[in-house]
Amino acid sequence: MNNEKTRQVNMEVLRIAAMMMIIMLHYLDKGGILKDIALKMGFVGNLAWIIEAFCMASVNIYVLISGYFLSESEFKVRKVVMLWIQILLYSWIITAVFAIVCKGSINFENGIYDLIPLIFPVTGGHYWFATIYILLYLVFPFLNKGIKAMDKKQHRNAVLVSVAVFSIWNTLLPFSQPLTDREGMDICWFVCLYLTAAYIRKYREDFKLNKWIYLLLYAGFSIAVFLLGKGLLFADSLTGKLGGYAENFYPYNSLFIYLSSVCLFLFATDCKKDAPKWLSKIILFASQGTFGVYLLHEHRLLRYLWPKWFKVSDFADTPLFVIHMLGTILAVFIVGILIDFIRRSITRLAVKKA
């Protein structure tokens, strides 16, 4: 297997890991495990916030992977169309199934305003990541033009300035008014990550540390997120003025989450060992369905329901918490991969007949 294929497999492993981390974030949050962070918490409470810190790199990783490959790619209208159709199918079909099963008695507290995102999932903001990702895909050819026009120093400065404005500012000066801040859930932050990934691909020689150092740095920055939050809570216990900022290190555009994401990404790009053919096929099969896993378990009618089906809250304070969490994440991931495989098969059949 040549290096390019090996690297592709490595990146797909990272993509799979990132999706499992996303499911884990939703397990903790929508399952009711993640309570408000406090100075004094039980074992599960502290563990939940530590896991949260380690998993917050997940969304950034997805964008970094996209930027890494798109920075050397050409725009394809077909990809946008297929992506849009995939989002529509998941939103419409799941909504229709619920309407049939519930016999039209789905409870919409805000009436038609709750229905609009389900009918128009991309423009209606049903899936925030999908909307911002499509926007990023629409602008990436222009970003590539700019990247190609810049020399190394200009590109590096572009990354540093965007990180300073959209990450460092919000992290170190949370009490000030940022230029834009949806905690990293916006196009400005995605562009910042895109520029970072493009720089890594173009100037890989600038990152010379051993891959295991990058993995340790990822762990170190993640733990720092948790410890800094606890530190602010301790300071608040003395001053009564800083408790509101204890979670300020957790957003996707937090400086420490950004650094942990980049380090984990660099670790993955350095993992170039050959994988057995059968394992590569499984990895590539699973990675093709990761976006479908997201669209399935984050559907508005399902996102708070599947944690109830798996009785997540019942295991919150038990010794089986970690085992249950890992089992649930694996189950959601496998079901999502299989459903997306069926979706892809039907789509291919429909395209052939057309």
Secondary structure as the mmCIF struct_conf table of DSSP 4:
data_model
#
loop_
_struct_conf.conf_type_id
_struct_conf.id
_struct_conf.beg_label_comp_id
_struct_conf.beg_label_asym_id
_struct_conf.beg_label_seq_id
_struct_conf.end_label_comp_id
_struct_conf.end_label_asym_id
_struct_conf.end_label_seq_id
HELX_RH_AL_P HELX_RH_AL_P1 ASN A 3 LYS A 30
TURN_TY1_P TURN_TY1_P1 GLY A 31 GLY A 32
HELX_LH_PP_P HELX_LH_PP_P1 LYS A 35 ILE A 37
BEND BEND1 LEU A 39 LYS A 40
HELX_RH_AL_P HELX_RH_AL_P2 PHE A 43 CYS A 55
TURN_TY1_P TURN_TY1_P2 MET A 56 MET A 56
HELX_RH_AL_P HELX_RH_AL_P3 ALA A 57 LEU A 70
TURN_TY1_P TURN_TY1_P3 SER A 71 GLU A 72
BEND BEND2 SER A 73 SER A 73
HELX_RH_AL_P HELX_RH_AL_P4 VAL A 77 VAL A 101
TURN_TY1_P TURN_TY1_P4 CYS A 102 GLY A 104
TURN_TY1_P TURN_TY1_P5 GLU A 109 GLY A 111
HELX_RH_AL_P HELX_RH_AL_P5 ILE A 112 ILE A 119
BEND BEND3 PHE A 120 PHE A 120
TURN_TY1_P TURN_TY1_P6 PRO A 121 GLY A 125
BEND BEND4 HIS A 126 TYR A 127
HELX_RH_AL_P HELX_RH_AL_P6 TRP A 128 ALA A 149
BEND BEND5 MET A 150 MET A 150
HELX_RH_AL_P HELX_RH_AL_P7 LYS A 152 VAL A 163
HELX_RH_PI_P HELX_RH_PI_P1 ALA A 164 ILE A 168
HELX_RH_AL_P HELX_RH_AL_P8 TRP A 169 LEU A 172
TURN_TY1_P TURN_TY1_P7 PRO A 174 PHE A 175
BEND BEND6 SER A 176 SER A 176
BEND BEND7 LEU A 179 THR A 180
BEND BEND8 ARG A 182 ARG A 182
TURN_TY1_P TURN_TY1_P8 GLU A 183 GLY A 184
BEND BEND9 ASP A 186 ASP A 186
HELX_RH_AL_P HELX_RH_AL_P9 ILE A 187 LYS A 202
TURN_TY1_P TURN_TY1_P9 TYR A 203 TYR A 203
HELX_RH_3T_P HELX_RH_3T_P1 ARG A 204 ASP A 206
BEND BEND10 LEU A 209 LEU A 209
HELX_RH_AL_P HELX_RH_AL_P10 LYS A 211 THR A 239
BEND BEND11 GLY A 240 LEU A 242
HELX_RH_3T_P HELX_RH_3T_P2 GLY A 243 TYR A 245
TURN_TY1_P TURN_TY1_P10 ALA A 246 PHE A 249
BEND BEND12 PRO A 251 PRO A 251
TURN_TY1_P TURN_TY1_P11 TYR A 252 ASN A 253
HELX_RH_AL_P HELX_RH_AL_P11 LEU A 255 THR A 269
TURN_TY1_P TURN_TY1_P12 ASP A 270 ASP A 270
HELX_RH_AL_P HELX_RH_AL_P12 LYS A 277 GLN A 288
TURN_TY1_P TURN_TY1_P13 GLY A 289 GLY A 289
HELX_RH_AL_P HELX_RH_AL_P13 THR A 290 HIS A 297
TURN_TY1_P TURN_TY1_P14 GLU A 298 GLU A 298
BEND BEND13 HIS A 299 HIS A 299
TURN_TY1_P TURN_TY1_P15 ARG A 300 LEU A 305
HELX_RH_AL_P HELX_RH_AL_P14 TRP A 306 TRP A 309
TURN_TY1_P TURN_TY1_P16 PHE A 310 LYS A 311
HELX_RH_3T_P HELX_RH_3T_P3 VAL A 312 PHE A 315
TURN_TY1_P TURN_TY1_P17 ALA A 316 ASP A 317
BEND BEND14 THR A 318 THR A 318
TURN_TY1_P TURN_TY1_P18 PRO A 319 LEU A 320
HELX_RH_AL_P HELX_RH_AL_P15 PHE A 321 LYS A 353
#
